[in-house]
């Protein structure tokens, strides 16, 4: 497909490129004093992956979006096969089978599955004749999300499996479902937490019933929500007892990192020290003592924001936050003006991934979120994560370029 390159959203592309380059520099700094030459050269591997990601981006923006529309069910089916296959023949590391290894290259099928789910849900929501609050509509879309999420949970990878539900909720919202409905759908999860004490759970159930009476979602739906909340609350002690000791400790140290400062709470404590020690202007590139002395585990992947905060301080962190804010702003603007419902939903699905991983990753390094292993888009080390980010940028830029098409 021939493109008028001057009409592409170069500001969005430039911001994504700036974040990718910042990521390479931070990875270099995080591993500059590593013991092995292999680790010291992580930044070169990330640069190579950026080259591959840009090639994928260049190919993707030349493909008409209608191709993804037509092939959405096929791509979704392929993603399920790959997710099932990785459980059998995938490369296992640290007790998890998440990648296919091809020599020095690793491929995580979960990243491909995220895009495939966006295509499928966008196609379904764009063309279905079912009403927005139709139980069949909700059930079909929820089932399409649940299957890949369950396969990823089996790897196991809880953090990535949650991304799939965020995609679903983001696209539910953009396709017209009221936030009140989504609150009620999510409410049983709140019961799991509130049921830790009988008084908190009692107050929560009363507030929930008042909310239902005010909102009036329908008698059957309202009763089902109350029953689901009571059931989830009732099984909370059973679920807690079934958790492994390390899982209980991870939850408790999220609430109080000082509970196990040398174990489960170590990463969060060291990350907060690193970010706080950076002050306003930071310690300078390659001069982060917490990073250099290896106090922060995995600084080049999940905790890359700690390196940024320590070496570039508040101003460097604010710059990265502003760059991400621009991506969110552009995505919402483009999704709003697209005449094609499929394209609009596609953009919102992509934005949901960026937004969720951004908040969870940075919140994790600041101790506001539990450690889930989700990378910071564009910045954290990881080949398929970087390719996924640039594929999502390609979809947003392509939707913007074709915004007048139905």
C-alpha positions in Angstrom: 0.0 0.0 0.0 1.4 3.4 -1.0 1.7 5.9 1.8 2.1 9.7 1.9 4.8 9.6 4.6 4.4 13.3 5.4 0.9 12.6 6.7 2.1 10.1 9.3 1.9 11.0 12.9 5.7 11.7 13.2 5.3 13.3 16.7 4.0 10.0 18.0 6.6 8.0 16.2 9.3 10.4 17.5 8.1 10.0 21.1 8.1 6.2 20.9 11.7 6.4 19.4 12.9 8.7 22.2 11.5 6.3 24.8 13.2 3.4 23.1 16.6 5.2 23.0 16.2 6.2 26.6 15.6 2.5 27.4 18.8 1.4 25.6 20.8 4.0 27.5 19.3 2.9 30.9 19.9 -0.8 30.1 23.5 0.1 29.3 23.9 1.9 32.6 22.1 -0.9 34.5 24.6 -3.5 33.2 27.7 -1.4 32.7 29.4 -2.8 35.8 28.1 -6.4 35.4 30.5 -9.3 35.9 30.0 -10.9 32.5 30.6 -9.4 29.1 27.3 -10.9 27.9 25.4 -8.9 30.5 27.4 -5.7 29.7 26.2 -6.0 26.1 22.5 -6.3 26.8 22.1 -2.8 25.4 23.5 -3.9 22.1 21.0 -6.7 22.0 18.2 -4.2 22.8 19.5 -1.9 20.0 19.3 -4.9 17.6 15.8 -5.6 18.8 14.9 -1.9 18.2 16.0 -2.4 14.6 13.8 -5.4 14.2 10.9 -3.6 15.9 11.3 -0.7 13.4 11.2 -3.1 10.5 8.0 -4.7 11.9 6.6 -1.2 12.3 7.4 -0.2 8.7 5.7 -3.4 7.4 2.7 -3.0 9.7 1.9 0.6 8.6 1.8 -0.5 5.0 -0.9 -3.1 5.6 -4.5 -2.0 5.4 -6.3 -2.4 8.7 -9.0 -4.3 7.0 -6.6 -7.2 6.6 -6.4 -7.5 10.4 -10.2 -7.2 10.5 -10.7 -10.2 8.1 -8.0 -12.3 9.6 -8.8 -11.6 13.3 -10.3 -15.0 14.1 -7.4 -16.8 12.3 -4.8 -14.8 14.2 -6.6 -15.4 17.5 -6.7 -19.2 16.8 -2.9 -19.2 16.0 -2.2 -17.4 19.2 -4.1 -20.0 21.2 -2.1 -22.8 19.5 1.2 -21.1 20.3 0.2 -20.5 23.9 -0.7 -24.1 24.3 2.5 -25.2 22.5 4.8 -23.1 24.7 3.5 -25.0 27.7 4.8 -28.3 26.2 8.0 -27.3 24.3 8.7 -23.8 25.6 12.0 -22.8 27.1 11.6 -22.9 30.9 13.4 -20.4 33.1 12.9 -19.9 36.8 10.1 -22.4 36.8 8.1 -20.7 34.0 7.7 -21.8 30.4 7.0 -18.5 28.5 9.3 -18.4 25.5 10.2 -20.3 22.3 14.0 -20.2 22.0 15.6 -19.9 18.5 19.3 -19.7 19.3 19.9 -16.3 20.8 16.4 -15.1 20.0 13.5 -15.7 22.4 9.9 -15.3 21.4 7.1 -14.9 23.9 3.7 -15.9 22.3 1.8 -14.0 25.0 2.8 -10.7 23.4 1.4 -11.9 20.0 -1.7 -13.1 21.8 -2.4 -9.6 23.2 -2.5 -8.1 19.7 -4.6 -11.1 18.4 -7.1 -10.5 21.2 -7.4 -6.8 20.3 -8.1 -7.7 16.7 -10.8 -10.2 17.7 -12.6 -8.0 20.3 -12.5 -5.0 17.9 -14.1 -7.1 15.2 -16.7 -8.5 17.5 -17.7 -5.2 19.1 -17.7 -3.4 15.8 -20.1 -5.7 14.0 -22.2 -7.5 16.7 -25.9 -6.6 16.7 -26.2 -7.6 20.4 -27.0 -4.7 22.8 -24.3 -3.2 24.9 -25.5 -4.8 28.1 -26.5 -8.1 26.5 -25.4 -11.0 28.6 -24.5 -13.0 25.5 -22.3 -10.1 24.3 -20.5 -9.9 27.7 -20.2 -13.7 28.0 -18.7 -14.1 24.5 -16.1 -11.4 24.9 -15.3 -12.6 28.4 -14.8 -16.1 27.2 -12.6 -15.0 24.3 -10.4 -13.2 26.9 -10.5 -15.9 29.5 -9.0 -18.7 27.3 -5.6 -17.0 26.5 -5.5 -15.5 30.0 -5.9 -19.0 31.5 -3.2 -20.5 29.3 -0.8 -17.7 30.3 -1.7 -18.2 34.0 -0.7 -21.8 33.5 2.9 -20.8 32.5 2.6 -19.2 35.2 2.5 -15.5 34.5 -0.2 -13.7 36.6 0.9 -10.2 35.6 0.6 -10.8 31.8 -2.7 -12.7 32.2 -4.1 -9.6 33.9 -3.2 -7.5 30.8 -5.8 -9.5 28.8 -8.6 -8.5 31.2 -7.5 -4.9 31.0 -7.8 -5.1 27.2 -11.3 -6.4 27.7 -12.4 -3.7 30.1 -10.8 -1.0 28.0 -12.7 -2.1 24.9 -15.9 -2.8 26.9 -15.8 0.9 28.0 -15.0 2.2 24.6 -17.7 0.2 23.0 -20.3 1.8 25.3 -20.6 -0.3 28.4 -21.3 1.9 31.5 -18.5 2.1 34.1 -21.1 1.3 36.7 -21.6 -2.1 35.0 -17.9 -2.7 35.0 -17.6 -1.8 38.7 -20.3 -4.4 39.5 -18.6 -7.0 37.3 -15.3 -6.4 39.2 -16.9 -6.2 42.6 -16.5 -9.9 43.6 -12.7 -9.2 43.5 -13.2 -6.5 46.1 -15.1 -9.0 48.2 -11.9 -11.2 48.3 -10.1 -8.4 50.0 -12.9 -7.0 52.2 -13.7 -10.5 53.5 -10.4 -10.6 55.4 -12.4 -9.0 58.3 -16.1 -9.6 59.0 -16.8 -5.9 59.8 -15.2 -4.6 56.6 -17.0 -7.2 54.5 -20.4 -6.3 56.2 -19.9 -2.6 55.4 -18.8 -3.5 51.9 -21.9 -5.6 51.2 -24.2 -2.8 52.5 -22.5 -0.2 50.2 -22.7 -2.6 47.3 -26.5 -3.2 47.8 -27.0 0.6 48.1 -25.1 1.1 44.8 -27.2 -1.5 43.1 -30.4 0.1 44.3 -29.3 3.5 43.1 -27.9 2.3 39.7 -30.7 -0.3 39.0 -28.8 -2.6 36.6 -31.8 -5.0 36.5 -33.2 -7.5 39.0 -31.4 -10.6 37.7 -28.1 -8.8 37.2 -28.3 -7.2 40.6 -29.1 -10.5 42.4 -26.3 -12.2 40.5 -23.8 -9.6 41.6 -24.8 -9.9 45.3 -24.6 -13.7 45.1 -21.2 -13.6 43.4 -19.9 -11.2 46.1 -21.2 -13.4 48.9 -19.7 -16.5 47.3 -16.3 -14.8 46.7 -16.2 -13.5 50.3 -17.2 -16.9 51.7 -14.3 -18.7 49.9 -11.6 -16.1 50.8 -10.3 -18.1 53.8 -10.1 -21.2 51.7 -8.2 -19.4 48.9 -5.8 -17.8 51.4 -5.1 -21.3 52.9 -4.4 -22.7 49.4 -1.8 -20.0 48.5 1.8 -21.1 48.7 3.9 -19.5 51.5 5.8 -17.3 49.0 2.6 -16.0 47.5 1.2 -15.1 51.0 4.5 -13.4 51.7 4.5 -11.5 48.5 1.0 -10.1 49.3 2.0 -9.3 52.9 5.2 -7.6 51.9 3.4 -5.5 49.4 1.4 -4.1 52.3 4.4 -3.9 54.5 7.8 -4.3 52.7 9.6 -4.2 56.1 8.0 -7.5 57.0 10.7 -9.4 55.1 13.4 -6.7 54.2 16.0 -9.3 53.1 13.5 -11.5 51.1 10.2 -10.7 49.4 10.4 -7.0 50.4 14.0 -6.5 49.3 13.3 -5.4 45.7 10.7 -2.8 46.7 12.8 -1.3 49.5 16.0 -1.1 47.3 14.0 0.4 44.4 12.5 3.1 46.6 16.0 3.9 48.1 17.4 4.2 44.5 14.7 6.5 43.3 14.8 8.6 46.4 18.6 8.9 46.4 18.4 10.5 42.9 16.9 13.7 44.3 15.9 16.3 41.8 18.8 16.2 39.3 20.0 12.6 39.8 23.6 11.2 40.3 24.4 11.2 36.6 24.6 8.6 33.8 26.5 5.5 34.9 26.9 6.9 38.4 23.9 5.2 40.2 25.5 3.6 43.3 22.4 1.4 44.1 22.5 0.2 40.5 26.3 -0.1 40.2 26.6 -2.1 43.4 23.8 -4.4 42.4 21.5 -3.5 45.2 18.4 -3.4 42.9 17.7 -6.8 41.4 16.8 -7.0 37.7 17.5 -3.2 37.1 17.5 -3.6 33.3 14.0 -5.2 33.1 11.2 -4.8 35.6 13.0 -2.1 37.7 14.4 0.0 34.9 12.5 3.0 36.3 14.6 2.8 39.5 17.8 3.3 37.3 16.1 6.3 35.7 15.1 7.9 39.1 18.5 7.3 40.6 20.7 8.6 37.7 18.4 11.3 36.3 16.4 12.3 39.3 13.0 13.9 39.3 13.5 15.8 36.1 14.4 12.7 34.1 11.5 10.8 35.6 9.1 13.7 34.7 10.4 13.7 31.2 9.6 10.0 30.7 6.2 10.5 32.3 5.5 13.4 29.9 6.5 11.3 26.9 4.1 8.5 27.9 1.4 11.1 28.6 1.8 12.3 25.0 1.3 8.7 23.7 -1.9 8.3 25.8 -3.2 11.7 24.7 -2.6 11.0 21.0 -4.1 7.5 21.2 -7.4 8.9 22.8 -7.5 11.7 20.2 -7.1 9.3 17.3 -9.6 6.8 18.8 -12.1 9.6 19.2 -11.9 10.8 15.6 -11.7 7.5 13.7 -14.9 6.9 11.7 -14.3 3.2 11.5 -15.5 1.5 14.8 -13.0 -1.3 14.3 -10.1 1.1 14.0 -11.3 3.2 17.0 -11.5 0.0 19.1 -8.1 -1.1 17.9 -6.5 2.1 19.1 -8.2 1.9 22.5 -7.1 -1.7 22.9 -3.5 -0.7 22.2 -3.8 2.3 24.6 -5.1 0.0 27.3 -2.0 -2.1 27.2 0.3 0.9 27.3 -1.6 2.5 30.1 -1.9 -0.6 32.3 1.8 -1.6 32.0 2.9 1.9 32.5 1.0 2.3 35.8 1.8 -1.2 37.1 5.5 -1.0 36.3 6.1 2.4 37.7 3.8 1.8 40.7 5.7 -1.4 41.4 9.1 0.4 41.6 7.6 3.1 43.9 6.0 0.4 46.1 2.4 1.4 45.2 1.7 -1.9 43.3 2.7 -5.5 43.9 5.6 -6.9 42.0 4.1 -8.6 38.9 6.9 -8.7 36.4 5.3 -6.4 33.8 7.9 -4.5 31.7 7.8 -0.7 31.1 6.8 -0.4 27.4 9.7 0.7 25.1 12.1 1.1 28.0 12.6 -2.3 29.8 14.9 -4.9 28.3 13.1 -7.5 26.2 12.9 -8.1 22.5 9.3 -9.3 22.0 8.1 -6.6 24.4 9.8 -3.9 22.3 8.4 -5.4 19.1 4.9 -5.5 20.6 5.2 -1.9 21.6 6.1 -0.8 18.1 3.4 -3.0 16.6 0.9 -1.2 18.8 2.3 2.2 17.7 2.0 1.0 14.1 -1.7 0.2 14.6 -2.3 3.7 16.2 -0.4 5.5 13.5 -2.2 3.5 10.8 -5.6 4.2 12.3 -4.8 7.9 12.4 -3.6 7.8 8.7 -6.9 6.1 7.6 -9.2 8.0 10.1 -11.7 9.0 7.4 -12.3 5.5 6.2 -15.3 3.5 7.4 
